[in-house]
Amino acid sequence: MILGTITTSSSVLILAVFLATAVEMVEALTIVVAVGHTRGWRSAFEGVGLALLALTALVGAFGPALLRIPINNLRLIVGSVLLIFGLQWLRKAILRSSGFKAKHDEDAIFAETVAALSQAGRTQRDSLAFVTAFKGVFLEGLEVVITVLTLGSSAHQLVLASWVAVATTLLVTIVGVLVARQLSSVPENAMKMTVGVLLVSYGTFWCGEGLGIHWLGADAALAMLAGTYFVGTWILIVIAKNVRLGVPQ
């Protein structure tokens, strides 16, 4: 069965893939909706379709190759990649939460995309709308593909990770169709911070396993790592806020 018994490792995997996919698909949806409203839906949908085909081809080409790598080497490689990705997400989330960086504003992105597309001239076949929609879906989708392939392959739960990503994408799409605009009410910074913590936790866990470390509590160590990183992130946010406000440490 796809779901089987939900272990600690599976639960963390599901949460990480769900949140990462939701964040990226909300951003992609914002761009596609802006293109559709401003330039027309036909070119927007053509760009989305080609982007999905390109992503499917990437999964078909590189997905099986990951499964042939020895598991310890795979976990060490993937763990390092997840640490890099996770630390980048955490850095941005900490800067935004502490006020050093403006929070990601889907309304602003929507307005900027509409303004840029409105200024350009139209042609019978709207290449600008096509390219904009393609680029938005492909780039955001690529991050989802990387997350699914790395997390799913290392945990030997690629099917589970794939189904979670597909279900999340469908959910965001359905909600987007219902509201007919970008999902600006989604607490994206909180989601990105959570994804960052989960990716760093998985990265630490798998790097350790790749190096031969036997974690206390086995998969349950993931929850301990996530809790530790959440506390550490919160402490960094408090310190960064105090620095920005000039509060003595």
C-alpha positions in Angstrom: 0.0 0.0 0.0 1.1 3.6 -0.6 0.6 4.9 2.9 1.2 1.7 5.0 2.1 2.3 8.6 2.7 5.9 9.4 6.1 6.0 11.2 7.9 9.1 12.6 10.0 9.1 9.5 7.0 8.9 7.2 5.2 11.6 9.1 8.1 14.0 8.8 8.5 13.1 5.1 4.8 13.8 4.4 4.9 17.1 6.2 8.2 18.2 4.5 7.0 17.3 1.0 3.5 18.8 1.6 4.8 22.2 2.8 7.6 22.5 0.3 5.2 21.7 -2.6 2.5 24.0 -1.3 5.0 26.9 -1.0 6.3 26.5 -4.5 2.9 25.9 -6.1 1.4 29.0 -4.5 4.2 31.0 -6.1 3.7 29.3 -9.5 0.0 29.9 -9.2 0.5 33.6 -8.6 2.5 33.9 -11.8 0.1 31.8 -13.9 -3.0 33.7 -12.7 -1.3 37.0 -13.4 -0.4 35.9 -16.9 -3.9 34.5 -17.6 -5.7 37.6 -16.4 -3.4 40.0 -18.2 -2.5 38.3 -21.5 -5.0 35.5 -21.9 -5.4 32.0 -20.6 -4.5 30.0 -23.8 -0.8 31.0 -23.8 -0.6 30.6 -20.0 -2.0 27.1 -20.2 0.4 26.2 -23.0 3.3 27.3 -20.9 2.1 25.4 -17.9 1.6 22.2 -20.1 5.1 22.4 -21.5 6.6 23.0 -18.1 4.9 19.9 -16.7 6.1 17.8 -19.6 9.7 19.0 -19.1 9.5 18.2 -15.3 8.1 14.8 -16.1 11.0 14.1 -18.4 13.5 15.1 -15.7 11.9 12.8 -13.2 12.0 9.9 -15.8 15.6 10.6 -16.6 17.1 11.2 -13.1 14.7 9.4 -10.8 15.8 5.8 -11.6 19.5 6.8 -11.5 19.2 7.8 -7.9 17.9 4.4 -6.9 21.0 2.7 -8.2 23.4 4.6 -5.9 24.5 2.7 -2.8 22.2 3.8 0.1 25.0 5.2 2.4 26.5 7.2 -0.4 23.1 8.4 -1.5 22.1 9.6 2.0 25.4 11.4 2.4 25.0 13.2 -0.9 21.3 13.9 -0.4 21.8 14.9 3.2 24.4 17.5 2.1 22.0 18.9 -0.6 19.2 19.1 1.9 21.4 20.9 4.4 22.2 23.5 1.7 18.6 23.9 0.6 17.3 24.0 4.2 19.8 26.5 5.5 19.0 28.8 2.6 15.3 28.6 3.4 16.0 29.2 7.1 18.2 32.1 6.4 15.5 33.9 4.4 12.8 33.0 6.9 14.9 34.3 9.8 15.7 37.6 8.0 12.0 38.1 7.2 10.7 37.2 10.6 13.2 39.6 12.3 12.4 42.5 9.9 15.8 42.6 8.0 14.1 41.4 4.8 10.6 42.2 3.5 8.2 39.2 3.8 7.3 37.4 0.6 4.1 39.2 -0.7 2.1 37.3 -3.2 -0.1 40.4 -3.8 3.0 42.5 -4.7 4.3 39.7 -7.0 0.9 39.5 -8.7 0.9 43.3 -9.2 4.4 43.4 -10.5 3.8 40.6 -13.0 0.6 42.2 -14.2 2.4 45.5 -14.7 5.3 44.0 -16.6 3.0 42.0 -18.9 0.6 44.9 -19.5 3.4 47.1 -20.7 4.5 44.6 -23.4 2.8 44.5 -26.8 0.7 41.6 -27.8 1.2 39.3 -30.8 -1.1 36.7 -32.3 0.8 34.0 -30.5 1.7 35.5 -27.1 5.2 34.3 -26.6 5.7 36.6 -23.5 2.8 35.0 -21.7 3.9 31.5 -22.8 7.5 32.0 -21.6 6.4 33.7 -18.3 4.0 30.9 -17.4 6.5 28.2 -18.5 9.4 29.8 -16.5 7.2 30.2 -13.3 5.9 26.7 -13.3 9.2 25.0 -14.4 11.4 26.8 -11.8 9.0 26.4 -8.9 8.2 22.8 -10.0 12.0 22.0 -10.3 12.4 22.7 -6.6 9.5 20.3 -5.9 11.0 17.6 -8.1 14.4 17.9 -6.3 12.7 17.7 -2.9 10.6 14.7 -3.8 13.5 12.8 -5.5 16.0 13.5 -2.7 13.7 12.9 0.3 11.8 10.0 -1.3 14.8 8.1 -2.6 16.8 8.4 0.6 13.9 7.3 2.7 13.0 4.5 0.3 9.6 6.1 0.1 9.7 7.7 -3.4 6.2 6.6 -4.2 4.8 8.1 -1.0 6.7 11.4 -1.5 5.5 11.6 -5.2 1.8 11.0 -4.2 2.0 13.7 -1.5 3.5 16.2 -4.0 0.8 15.4 -6.6 -2.0 15.6 -4.1 -0.7 18.9 -2.8 -0.3 20.4 -6.3 -3.9 19.4 -7.1 -5.1 20.9 -3.8 -3.4 24.2 -4.5 -4.7 24.2 -8.1 -8.3 23.5 -7.0 -8.1 26.3 -4.3 -6.6 28.6 -6.8 -9.4 27.9 -9.3 -12.0 28.5 -6.6 -10.7 31.8 -5.4 -9.6 32.8 -9.0 -6.5 34.7 -7.8 -3.2 34.2 -6.0 -3.3 32.6 -2.5 -2.1 35.7 -0.7 -3.6 34.6 2.6 -1.3 31.6 2.9 1.3 32.2 5.8 4.2 31.5 3.4 7.0 32.7 5.7 5.9 30.3 8.5 5.6 27.5 5.9 9.1 28.2 4.5 10.6 28.3 8.0 9.0 24.9 8.8 10.2 23.5 5.5 13.7 24.8 6.2 13.8 23.2 9.7 12.5 19.9 8.3 15.0 19.9 5.4 17.9 20.7 7.7 16.7 17.9 10.1 16.6 15.4 7.3 19.9 16.6 6.0 21.6 16.1 9.4 19.9 12.8 9.9 21.0 11.3 6.6 24.5 12.8 6.6 24.9 11.1 10.0 23.6 7.8 8.6 25.8 8.1 5.6 28.8 8.5 7.9 27.9 5.5 9.9 26.3 7.2 12.9 23.6 5.2 14.7 21.0 7.7 15.9 19.5 7.2 19.4 15.9 6.2 18.9 16.4 5.5 15.1 13.8 7.4 13.1 12.5 9.1 16.3 15.7 11.1 16.2 14.2 13.1 13.4 11.6 14.6 15.8 14.4 15.5 18.3 16.5 17.1 15.5 13.5 19.1 14.3 12.6 20.3 17.8 16.2 21.4 18.3 16.4 23.3 15.1 13.0 25.0 15.7 14.3 26.2 19.1 17.5 27.3 17.6 15.7 29.2 14.8 13.4 30.9 17.3 16.5 32.0 19.3 18.2 33.4 16.2 15.0 35.3 15.3 14.9 36.9 18.8 18.6 37.8 18.6 18.2 39.3 15.1 15.2 41.3 16.1 17.1 42.8 19.1 20.0 43.6 16.9 17.7 45.4 14.4 16.1 47.4 17.2 19.4 48.1 18.9 18.5 46.2 22.1 21.6 45.4 24.2 22.4 41.6 24.2 
